[in-house]
Every structure is written in structure tokens, then in C-alpha cells.
Amino acid sequence: MQEIMNYFEGIPSLHRSFILVGGITLFWLLEGIFPLFKFDYKKWRHAIPNIFFTLTTVLINFILAFILLKTSDWTIANGFGILHWIPETPLWLEVLLGVIFLDFIGAYLPHYVEHQIKPLWMIHLVHHSDHNVDTTTANRHHPLESIVRFSFTLLGVFLLGTSIGIIMLYQALSVVSSQFNHANIRLPKKIDLWISYLLVSPDMHKTHHHFRLPYTDKNYGNIFSIWDRLLGTFATFDRDKIVYGVDVFPDEKKNNKIESLLKQPFEKYQRPTMGQTD
């Protein structure tokens, strides 16, 4: 475990890029072999805005990374944070708890909050307005959402007192997990179900991308499914009946244009009520 931590504490930027690009490439290929839906689209054209927002997410996180580093260094130097207050914690348990609770504070919690507060929901809509969800959708986040999610991750680092190695490991797992659970792949239903008892599976997350409530407000998790199960936000839906997108922004052509998506958070609409379900 110490060797793994040593690697992630000094992980080169090239290796982080390989994880990002390698994950997209792997699941892109698997989507062609085991597709859940046979989309009538030009895959590269659909991927252009998603890759654009992936790059903006990477850029924002790169620019702000020094804040994570300084915060992590401060918590370790001052023995501050939950992980430092648990006596005699073996390294493997510290890493496990760090990743699990960073997943809660840095992924589940901001995702849940974004669905509850309208200005944040408007920002998050850029992610939901993809009508053909695939692995490139994973990091389709408006630049403002990237800042929101970074802020929650920073809060998690501060409260937990996580080392930079745990942070880098968490971020690597987060990227690959998101690419996996957004991928347009059809796993055997039983295997997908078994995965979903611990991790966020493709079928589980696709339910969240159904275009109407209440399913849009379910399954917020990214790496671990335990948070949805523990906090009552877990739901299932027939994967073959899922319709992607959001009913308040139905224009598929507009929702695949970078300029339109950058403006989308500032457009007006009325959010549908819980009664508008299938």
C-alpha cells in the first residue's frame, strides 16, 4: 500500500492524462462491441462538445490544484482532520476511508445539492442535456460546475485531512468510474446488479439520466453506490425504457453546440414537478 501511495503522491501529469484518455478509449471501444443503445448519431460529432467540456474541467482542476496541495499539507502538518483523529489507523484503512468519504463529500454531496438548488441545477443541466449518453458524457460539465465540484472536494480534503496521495488516487478512481458508469454498454443484468451493491454500475447511473422526475433525482453516486442506498436516493428503472436528456431543454441539436451549452445555465425555464413522471 505504501508503494501505491508513493506513486500517487508523485504521479506525473502524463500518467494522469493517460488514465483520462485511456479510460475514454477503452470504454469507447467497448461501446462499439456491447452497446446498450444503438444511437443514430455520428459519434465523433457528438463527442466534440463533451471533449471540450472535459478539457475545461481538466484546465480548471489543474489551475486550482495548488489549493488542494496546500490544504492537504496544512492538515497533515497540523494533525487536522477526521483521519488524523482516529488513533492507530493502518495505512490501508486510512486510504480506504479517505477514498470512500471523498467520494461522499466531493461527488455525492455536490451532485445532490446541484439537484436541489435551482441556480446550481441550471449549471448542472449541461451534463443532463446530452441526448446520447456515452463515456464522453462523463466529464461534460459546465466550467462553473467544475468550480462547484472542486470546492466540495476541497472541503472534503480539509475535513478529512487526506494526504495528496489519497487525493490523487481518489481522483483517478473517480474519473474511471464516471467513464464506466456513463458508458453506453450493456452488461448482463445480474452482473450489473451485483456491481451496484457496492459500486455505481452503468444501469444504475443511466436511471439518473432519464429525462423526467423522479428518476432524475435518484442515484447521485459516482464511485460507491452505498451513499444512495444509505440515504434513500437509490432507484431502479428498466434500462431499455430510458430516455436521455431533460424535458425542459428538448432541442437535441442545440444541446450539442458548445456555444449554446455555455449559455444554457442563464436561460429561464420552470422545473417540472414530481407529478411529471412516466
C-alpha positions as CSV (number, residue, x, y, z in Angstrom):
1,M,0.0,0.0,0.0
2,Q,2.9,2.4,0.8
3,E,4.3,1.9,-2.7
4,I,0.9,2.7,-4.2
5,M,0.7,5.9,-2.1
6,N,4.3,6.8,-3.1
7,Y,3.3,6.5,-6.7
8,F,0.2,8.7,-6.4
9,E,1.9,11.3,-4.3
10,G,4.2,12.0,-7.2
11,I,2.1,10.8,-10.1
12,P,3.3,12.6,-13.3
13,S,0.8,14.7,-15.3
14,L,1.4,12.4,-18.3
15,H,0.2,9.4,-16.3
16,R,-2.9,11.3,-15.2
17,S,-3.6,12.2,-18.8
18,F,-3.1,8.5,-19.8
19,I,-5.7,7.5,-17.2
20,L,-8.2,10.0,-18.6
21,V,-7.6,9.3,-22.3
22,G,-7.1,5.5,-21.7
23,G,-10.4,5.2,-19.9
24,I,-12.3,7.0,-22.7
25,T,-10.6,4.9,-25.3
26,L,-11.3,1.6,-23.6
27,F,-15.0,2.3,-23.0
28,W,-15.4,3.9,-26.4
29,L,-14.3,0.6,-27.9
30,L,-16.5,-1.5,-25.6
31,E,-19.5,0.7,-26.6
32,G,-19.0,-0.5,-30.2
33,I,-18.9,-4.1,-29.1
34,F,-21.6,-4.2,-26.4
35,P,-23.8,-1.2,-26.9
36,L,-26.8,-0.6,-24.7
37,F,-28.5,1.7,-27.3
38,K,-27.6,1.8,-31.0
39,F,-27.7,5.6,-31.3
40,D,-28.4,7.2,-34.7
41,Y,-25.6,9.7,-34.5
42,K,-22.1,10.4,-35.7
43,K,-20.1,9.5,-32.6
44,W,-17.2,11.9,-33.2
45,R,-19.5,14.8,-33.8
46,H,-21.4,14.0,-30.6
47,A,-18.2,13.8,-28.7
48,I,-16.9,17.3,-29.7
49,P,-18.8,19.3,-27.1
50,N,-18.2,16.7,-24.4
51,I,-14.5,16.6,-25.0
52,F,-14.5,20.4,-25.0
53,F,-16.0,20.4,-21.5
54,T,-13.7,17.6,-20.4
55,L,-10.8,19.9,-21.3
56,T,-12.2,22.9,-19.5
57,T,-12.7,20.6,-16.4
58,V,-9.1,19.4,-16.6
59,L,-7.8,23.0,-17.0
60,I,-9.8,24.4,-14.1
61,N,-8.7,21.5,-11.8
62,F,-5.1,22.0,-12.9
63,I,-5.2,25.7,-12.2
64,L,-6.7,25.1,-8.7
65,A,-4.7,22.0,-7.8
66,F,-2.2,24.0,-5.8
67,I,-5.0,24.9,-3.3
68,L,-5.7,21.2,-2.8
69,L,-2.0,20.6,-2.2
70,K,-1.6,23.5,0.2
71,T,-4.7,22.4,2.1
72,S,-3.6,18.8,2.3
73,D,-0.1,19.9,3.5
74,W,-1.6,22.1,6.2
75,T,-3.9,19.4,7.6
76,I,-1.0,16.9,7.8
77,A,1.4,19.5,9.4
78,N,-1.2,20.4,12.0
79,G,-2.8,16.9,12.5
80,F,-6.1,18.3,11.5
81,G,-9.0,16.3,10.1
82,I,-11.0,13.2,10.8
83,L,-8.4,10.8,9.6
84,H,-5.9,12.2,12.0
85,W,-8.2,11.9,14.9
86,I,-8.7,8.2,14.5
87,P,-6.0,6.6,16.7
88,E,-3.6,4.0,15.3
89,T,-5.1,3.8,11.8
90,P,-3.3,1.4,9.5
91,L,-2.4,2.9,6.1
92,W,-4.8,0.6,4.1
93,L,-7.7,1.7,6.3
94,E,-6.8,5.4,6.1
95,V,-6.7,5.1,2.3
96,L,-10.0,3.3,2.1
97,L,-11.7,5.7,4.4
98,G,-10.2,8.7,2.6
99,V,-11.4,7.5,-0.8
100,I,-14.9,6.5,0.5
101,F,-15.5,9.8,2.2
102,L,-14.0,11.9,-0.5
103,D,-16.5,10.2,-2.8
104,F,-19.3,11.3,-0.5
105,I,-18.2,14.9,0.1
106,G,-16.6,15.5,-3.3
107,A,-19.1,13.7,-5.6
108,Y,-22.3,12.5,-4.0
109,L,-22.9,15.7,-1.9
110,P,-22.3,18.3,-4.6
111,H,-24.4,16.3,-7.0
112,Y,-27.3,16.1,-4.6
113,V,-27.0,19.8,-3.8
114,E,-27.0,20.7,-7.5
115,H,-30.3,19.0,-7.9
116,Q,-31.9,20.9,-5.0
117,I,-30.8,24.5,-5.6
118,K,-32.0,26.0,-8.8
119,P,-29.0,28.1,-9.8
120,L,-26.8,25.1,-9.4
121,W,-29.3,22.9,-11.2
122,M,-29.2,25.2,-14.1
123,I,-25.4,24.8,-14.2
124,H,-25.7,21.1,-13.9
125,L,-28.2,20.9,-16.7
126,V,-25.4,21.0,-19.2
127,H,-24.5,17.5,-18.1
128,H,-28.1,16.2,-18.3
129,S,-28.9,17.7,-21.6
130,D,-26.9,15.1,-23.5
131,H,-29.4,13.0,-25.5
132,N,-26.9,10.2,-26.3
133,V,-25.2,9.4,-23.0
134,D,-21.9,7.6,-23.5
135,T,-18.5,7.5,-22.0
136,T,-17.7,11.0,-23.3
137,T,-20.6,12.4,-21.2
138,A,-18.7,11.6,-18.0
139,N,-16.9,15.0,-17.8
140,R,-19.5,17.1,-19.7
141,H,-19.6,19.8,-17.0
142,H,-20.0,23.5,-17.4
143,P,-16.9,25.3,-16.2
144,L,-18.9,26.8,-13.4
145,E,-19.9,23.3,-12.3
146,S,-16.2,22.3,-12.3
147,I,-15.6,25.1,-9.8
148,V,-18.5,24.0,-7.6
149,R,-17.3,20.4,-7.5
150,F,-13.8,21.4,-6.9
151,S,-15.0,23.4,-3.9
152,F,-16.7,20.4,-2.4
153,T,-13.6,18.3,-2.9
154,L,-11.5,20.9,-1.2
155,L,-14.0,20.8,1.7
156,G,-13.5,17.1,1.9
157,V,-9.7,17.3,1.9
158,F,-10.0,19.9,4.7
159,L,-12.4,18.0,6.9
160,L,-10.8,14.6,6.4
161,G,-7.1,15.7,6.4
162,T,-6.3,13.5,3.4
163,S,-2.8,13.2,2.0
164,I,-2.0,14.2,-1.6
165,G,-1.6,10.5,-2.4
166,I,-5.1,9.7,-1.3
167,I,-6.4,12.7,-3.2
168,M,-4.7,11.7,-6.5
169,L,-5.9,8.1,-6.0
170,Y,-9.4,9.2,-5.4
171,Q,-9.4,11.5,-8.5
172,A,-8.1,8.6,-10.7
173,L,-10.8,6.3,-9.5
174,S,-13.4,9.0,-9.9
175,V,-12.5,9.6,-13.5
176,V,-12.5,6.0,-14.5
177,S,-15.7,5.2,-12.5
178,S,-17.5,8.1,-14.2
179,Q,-16.4,6.9,-17.6
180,F,-17.5,3.4,-16.8
181,N,-21.0,4.2,-15.4
182,H,-21.7,6.6,-18.3
183,A,-20.5,4.2,-21.0
184,N,-23.1,3.0,-23.5
185,I,-22.5,-0.6,-22.7
186,R,-24.9,-3.5,-22.0
187,L,-23.7,-5.7,-19.2
188,P,-25.7,-8.8,-18.2
189,K,-28.4,-7.6,-15.9
190,K,-27.3,-9.8,-13.0
191,I,-23.7,-8.7,-13.2
192,D,-24.8,-5.0,-13.3
193,L,-27.0,-5.6,-10.3
194,W,-24.2,-7.3,-8.3
195,I,-21.8,-4.4,-9.2
196,S,-24.4,-1.9,-8.0
197,Y,-24.4,-3.3,-4.4
198,L,-21.1,-1.7,-3.9
199,L,-20.2,0.4,-6.9
200,V,-22.2,2.7,-9.3
201,S,-23.0,0.5,-12.3
202,P,-23.9,1.6,-15.8
203,D,-27.6,0.7,-15.4
204,M,-27.8,2.4,-12.0
205,H,-26.4,5.7,-13.3
206,K,-28.3,5.6,-16.5
207,T,-31.5,5.7,-14.4
208,H,-30.3,9.1,-13.2
209,H,-30.1,10.3,-16.8
210,H,-33.7,9.5,-17.5
211,F,-35.3,12.7,-18.7
212,R,-38.1,13.0,-16.2
213,L,-38.6,13.1,-12.4
214,P,-38.4,11.3,-10.0
215,Y,-35.6,9.3,-11.7
216,T,-33.5,12.4,-12.5
217,D,-33.3,13.0,-8.7
218,K,-32.0,9.5,-7.9
219,N,-28.7,7.7,-8.0
220,Y,-26.3,10.6,-7.4
221,G,-23.2,8.4,-6.6
222,N,-20.1,8.3,-8.6
223,I,-17.8,5.6,-7.3
224,F,-19.7,3.9,-4.4
225,S,-23.4,3.1,-4.5
226,I,-23.6,2.8,-0.7
227,W,-24.4,6.5,-0.3
228,D,-27.5,6.3,-2.4
229,R,-28.6,3.1,-0.6
230,L,-27.9,4.5,2.8
231,L,-29.5,7.9,2.2
232,G,-32.6,6.7,0.3
233,T,-31.8,8.1,-3.1
234,F,-31.4,4.7,-4.8
235,A,-33.8,3.7,-7.6
236,T,-34.1,1.3,-10.4
237,F,-35.6,1.7,-13.8
238,D,-35.9,-0.5,-16.9
239,R,-32.8,0.4,-18.9
240,D,-34.5,-0.3,-22.2
241,K,-37.1,2.4,-21.5
242,I,-34.7,5.1,-20.5
243,V,-34.9,8.4,-22.5
244,Y,-31.9,10.7,-22.1
245,G,-31.9,14.4,-21.8
246,V,-34.1,16.8,-19.9
247,D,-37.7,17.7,-20.8
248,V,-37.1,21.5,-20.2
249,F,-34.4,21.6,-22.9
250,P,-35.6,19.2,-25.6
251,D,-33.7,20.6,-28.6
252,E,-31.1,18.0,-29.4
253,K,-29.2,20.0,-32.0
254,K,-28.9,23.0,-29.7
255,N,-27.8,20.7,-26.8
256,N,-24.9,19.6,-28.9
257,K,-23.5,23.0,-29.6
258,I,-20.7,24.4,-27.3
259,E,-21.9,28.0,-27.5
260,S,-25.5,27.1,-26.6
261,L,-24.3,24.9,-23.7
262,L,-22.1,27.7,-22.3
263,K,-25.2,29.9,-22.2
264,Q,-27.7,27.3,-21.0
265,P,-27.3,28.0,-17.2
266,F,-28.5,31.5,-17.8
267,E,-31.7,30.6,-19.7
268,K,-35.1,30.7,-18.0
269,Y,-37.4,27.8,-17.5
270,Q,-39.7,26.3,-14.9
271,R,-38.5,23.0,-13.4
272,P,-41.1,20.2,-13.7
273,T,-42.8,18.9,-10.6
274,M,-42.7,15.4,-9.1
275,G,-46.0,14.6,-10.8
276,Q,-44.5,14.7,-14.3
277,T,-43.2,11.1,-14.4
278,D,-43.6,8.2,-16.8
